[in-house]
Amino acid sequence: MTTATTTPAGKAPADELVFDVRGITLRFGGVTSLNDVSLQMRRGEILAVIGPNGAGKTSLFNSLTGVYTPQEGEVLVAARSGDEPVSVLGKKTHVVNHLGVARTFQNIRLFSALTALENVKVGIETRQKSGPISAMLGLPWQRREEKDSTAKAYQLLDRVGLAGRANELAGSLAYGEQRRLEIARALGTGPGVILLDEPAAGTNPVEKRELAALIQQINADGVAVLLIEHDMKLVMSVAHRILVLNFGQRIAEGTPEQIQRDPAVVAAYLGTSEEDAETELATHDQPELQRIDLSGDPLHEASTTEQSEGSGATAAGEKGGPA
């Protein structure tokens, strides 16, 4: 197994642990989904978990968020800075969320009949204290919380490049925009760590570039990011460290540069022996493992272009219209 603790150039993670996973084993009857898997995620880092289909990546996420309870091992979390480590085993998912752990899913789970703004407010209001009675009575503190949640929702939409889509139905947004909206809703819960399960699935190259910029921005704002992703170009562009799973076992861990040259990893993806993988590495370039160009401001370039086109269309209409 390849192991490394260094990170590529950029923001270096702190030594404080967010997740401390020790030897978890998860079984479903006679099927072992995770076998003695351990990982340590440090505050301030972007950690990617990769592996072929069926490697156990989503099972790992579900074990970290209370969806599944492993039969063996321990999962400790200290999501927000200053928190004491707490075991998540046996805790309900909403309790884990209140500990500062947010996540998204492979399949988008938005409220399609609500606006983008309302979707984000759903996440924000999980942290508020007002209940249905105070809302019906319109009590002063409830009105203040409502005003605050609306303001924060607009801020989060701007943060993910969707400020101009606030009042549009979530179901009418482009696929990549729905992905970013789901991330904004998760951020509304005020997490210290966010788990993103294949956020680039189904997106085009432009949307992937926007997503990569958003992940880096979230991390720069102080939220640790745990990422499952099949798009290797995205992973290599944003991750500080990478953990590789195959058949429920950890086979490698290291920096992006180390992982992309690891014969065990290449063999797992190609379904060949490590000897054949070494030959493949020596004789073939791997363009899919290059990095995404994140120069400029990918998140807001699209909205700026749309606004310019809209202004141009309006001007053309006024010029060509009747006097």
C-alpha positions in Angstrom: 0.0 0.0 0.0 1.3 3.5 -0.9 1.0 6.0 2.0 1.9 9.7 2.1 1.1 12.6 4.4 2.3 15.5 2.2 0.0 17.7 0.2 0.5 19.5 -3.1 1.3 23.1 -3.4 -1.5 25.2 -2.0 -3.4 25.4 1.3 -1.9 22.9 3.7 -4.3 21.1 6.0 -3.9 21.4 9.8 -3.1 18.5 12.0 -6.5 18.6 13.7 -8.6 15.7 12.7 -12.1 16.1 11.3 -12.8 12.4 10.7 -10.9 9.6 12.5 -12.0 6.3 11.0 -10.5 3.2 12.6 -10.8 -0.2 11.0 -14.5 -0.2 10.0 -16.0 -3.3 8.5 -19.5 -3.2 7.0 -21.3 -6.4 6.0 -24.7 -7.1 4.4 -25.3 -10.7 5.1 -22.5 -12.6 3.4 -21.3 -9.6 1.4 -18.5 -7.4 2.9 -18.9 -3.9 1.6 -16.0 -2.4 3.7 -13.2 -4.5 5.1 -11.0 -2.9 7.8 -11.0 0.5 6.3 -9.2 3.4 8.1 -8.7 7.0 7.2 -7.8 10.3 8.9 -9.1 13.5 7.4 -7.5 16.7 8.6 -9.1 20.1 9.1 -8.8 22.3 6.0 -8.1 19.7 3.5 -9.8 18.3 0.4 -9.7 14.5 0.6 -10.9 12.5 -2.4 -12.1 8.8 -2.2 -11.8 7.1 -5.6 -12.1 3.5 -6.9 -14.0 1.4 -9.5 -17.7 0.9 -9.3 -18.6 -1.3 -6.3 -15.4 -0.4 -4.4 -17.3 0.7 -1.3 -17.1 4.4 -1.7 -20.8 5.3 -1.0 -20.9 2.7 1.8 -18.0 4.6 3.4 -20.0 7.9 3.1 -23.1 6.2 4.5 -21.1 4.9 7.5 -19.7 8.4 8.2 -23.1 10.0 8.2 -25.2 7.6 10.2 -27.0 5.9 7.3 -25.2 2.6 8.0 -23.7 1.3 11.2 -20.5 -0.8 10.7 -20.3 -4.1 12.6 -16.7 -3.4 13.5 -14.4 -0.3 14.0 -14.9 3.2 15.1 -15.9 6.5 13.4 -15.0 9.7 15.3 -15.9 13.2 14.1 -15.0 16.7 15.2 -16.5 18.6 12.3 -16.2 22.2 13.6 -13.0 23.7 15.0 -12.8 23.3 18.8 -15.3 20.4 18.9 -14.5 17.3 20.9 -14.4 14.0 18.9 -17.7 12.2 19.0 -18.6 8.7 17.7 -21.2 8.8 15.0 -22.0 5.0 15.3 -25.6 4.5 16.2 -26.6 8.1 15.7 -29.4 9.2 13.4 -28.5 11.1 10.3 -30.1 14.4 11.5 -28.0 14.2 14.7 -24.8 13.7 12.6 -25.8 16.7 10.6 -26.2 18.8 13.7 -22.6 17.8 14.6 -21.5 19.7 11.6 -21.5 17.0 8.8 -23.4 17.8 5.6 -23.6 15.8 2.4 -24.9 15.6 -1.1 -26.0 12.4 -3.0 -25.3 10.7 -6.3 -28.9 11.4 -7.4 -30.0 15.0 -7.0 -32.5 15.4 -4.2 -33.9 18.9 -4.5 -37.4 20.0 -4.0 -38.2 20.6 -7.7 -41.4 22.5 -7.1 -39.7 25.0 -4.8 -37.5 27.9 -5.9 -33.7 27.9 -5.6 -34.0 30.3 -2.7 -36.6 28.2 -0.9 -34.4 25.1 -1.3 -31.5 26.8 0.3 -33.7 28.1 3.2 -34.7 24.5 3.9 -31.1 23.8 4.8 -30.6 27.0 6.8 -33.8 26.6 8.8 -32.6 23.2 10.2 -30.3 25.4 12.4 -33.0 27.8 13.6 -35.0 27.6 16.8 -38.4 28.9 15.8 -41.1 26.3 15.5 -44.5 26.1 13.7 -46.4 27.8 16.5 -44.1 30.9 16.5 -44.4 31.0 12.7 -48.2 30.9 12.8 -48.3 33.6 15.5 -45.6 35.7 13.7 -43.6 36.3 16.8 -40.8 38.8 16.6 -37.9 36.4 16.9 -39.4 34.2 14.2 -39.7 37.2 11.9 -36.0 38.0 12.6 -35.0 34.4 11.9 -37.0 34.4 8.6 -35.3 37.6 7.5 -31.9 36.3 8.4 -32.5 33.0 6.6 -33.5 34.8 3.5 -30.4 37.0 3.6 -28.1 34.0 4.1 -29.8 32.0 1.4 -29.1 34.9 -1.1 -25.5 34.9 0.1 -25.1 31.2 -0.5 -26.7 31.3 -3.9 -24.2 34.0 -4.9 -21.4 31.9 -3.4 -22.3 29.1 -5.8 -22.9 31.4 -8.8 -26.7 31.2 -8.8 -27.7 34.6 -7.5 -29.5 35.3 -10.7 -31.6 32.1 -10.4 -32.9 32.7 -6.9 -36.6 32.9 -7.8 -36.6 30.1 -10.5 -38.0 26.7 -9.7 -35.2 24.2 -8.9 -36.6 21.7 -11.4 -36.2 24.2 -14.2 -32.4 24.8 -13.6 -29.7 23.2 -15.8 -28.3 20.0 -14.4 -25.0 21.5 -13.4 -26.9 24.4 -11.6 -29.0 21.8 -9.7 -25.8 20.2 -8.5 -24.5 23.5 -7.2 -27.8 24.3 -5.7 -27.7 21.1 -3.7 -24.3 22.1 -2.4 -25.6 25.5 -1.4 -28.4 23.8 0.5 -25.9 21.6 2.3 -23.8 24.6 3.2 -26.9 26.2 4.7 -26.7 23.8 7.6 -23.4 25.4 8.7 -21.1 22.4 8.4 -17.5 22.0 9.3 -17.1 19.2 6.7 -19.1 18.5 3.6 -19.3 15.1 1.8 -19.9 15.3 -1.9 -20.9 12.1 -3.6 -20.1 12.2 -7.3 -21.0 15.9 -7.7 -19.7 15.9 -11.3 -21.8 13.0 -12.5 -23.7 14.0 -15.7 -22.1 17.5 -16.0 -20.4 18.9 -19.1 -16.8 20.3 -19.2 -17.9 23.9 -18.4 -20.0 22.7 -15.5 -17.0 20.6 -14.2 -14.8 23.7 -14.3 -17.4 25.6 -12.3 -17.7 22.8 -9.8 -13.9 22.5 -9.3 -13.7 26.2 -8.6 -16.6 26.0 -6.1 -15.0 23.1 -4.3 -11.8 25.0 -3.9 -13.7 28.1 -2.7 -15.7 26.1 -0.1 -12.4 24.7 1.2 -10.8 28.2 1.3 -13.7 29.4 3.4 -12.8 26.9 6.1 -15.0 23.9 5.3 -13.2 20.5 4.9 -14.3 18.6 1.8 -14.6 14.8 1.4 -15.2 13.9 -2.2 -16.2 10.8 -4.1 -15.7 11.2 -7.8 -15.1 9.2 -10.9 -13.8 12.2 -13.0 -10.1 11.9 -12.5 -9.3 15.3 -14.0 -11.5 17.0 -11.4 -10.0 14.9 -8.6 -6.5 15.7 -9.6 -7.4 19.4 -9.9 -8.8 19.9 -6.4 -7.7 17.1 -4.0 -4.8 17.5 -1.5 -4.8 13.8 -0.8 -6.5 10.7 -2.4 -7.7 7.5 -0.8 -8.2 4.6 -3.2 -10.7 1.7 -2.4 -11.1 -1.5 -4.3 -13.5 -4.4 -3.3 -14.0 -2.7 0.0 -10.4 -2.4 1.0 -8.0 0.5 1.0 -5.2 -0.1 -1.6 -3.4 3.2 -1.7 -3.3 6.7 -0.3 -1.2 9.7 -1.3 -1.0 12.9 -3.2 -2.5 13.2 -6.7 0.9 12.9 -8.3 1.6 9.7 -6.4 -1.7 8.1 -7.0 -1.8 8.7 -10.7 1.6 6.8 -11.0 0.7 4.0 -8.6 0.5 0.6 -10.4 -1.9 -0.9 -7.9 -4.4 1.9 -8.6 -4.0 1.6 -12.4 -4.4 -2.1 -12.2 -7.6 -1.7 -10.2 -9.2 0.5 -12.8 -8.0 -1.5 -15.8 -8.7 -4.9 -14.2 -5.1 -6.1 -15.0 -2.1 -7.2 -13.0 0.3 -4.7 -11.4 3.0 -5.8 -13.9 0.7 -4.9 -16.8 -0.2 -1.6 -15.1 3.5 -0.7 -14.8 3.9 -1.4 -18.5 0.8 0.8 -19.3 2.3 3.6 -17.2 5.6 3.4 -18.9 4.3 3.3 -22.5 1.1 5.5 -22.5 0.3 9.0 -21.5 -2.9 9.5 -19.5 -4.5 12.8 -20.5 -7.6 12.1 -18.3 -5.3 12.6 -15.3 -4.3 16.1 -16.2 -5.7 19.1 -14.4 -8.6 21.5 -15.1 -7.8 25.1 -16.0 -9.2 27.1 -13.1 -7.8 30.5 -14.1 -10.2 33.4 -13.9 -13.5 33.2 -12.1 -15.4 30.1 -13.5 -18.3 30.4 -11.1 -19.4 33.8 -12.1 -18.2 34.0 -15.7 -21.3 32.2 -17.0 -23.8 34.5 -15.2 -21.9 37.5 -16.4 -22.0 36.3 -19.9 -25.7 35.6 -19.7 -26.3 39.1 -18.3 -24.3 40.7 -21.1 -26.2 38.7 -23.7 -29.5 39.7 -22.1 -28.5 43.4 -22.1 -27.3 43.1 -25.7 -30.7 41.6 -26.8 -32.6 44.3 -24.9 -30.5 47.0 -26.6 -31.0 45.5 -30.0 -34.7 45.3 -29.4 -34.9 49.0 -28.4 -32.8 50.0 -31.4 -34.9 48.0 -33.9 -38.2 48.9 -32.4 -40.7 51.5 -33.4 -39.8 55.2 -32.7 
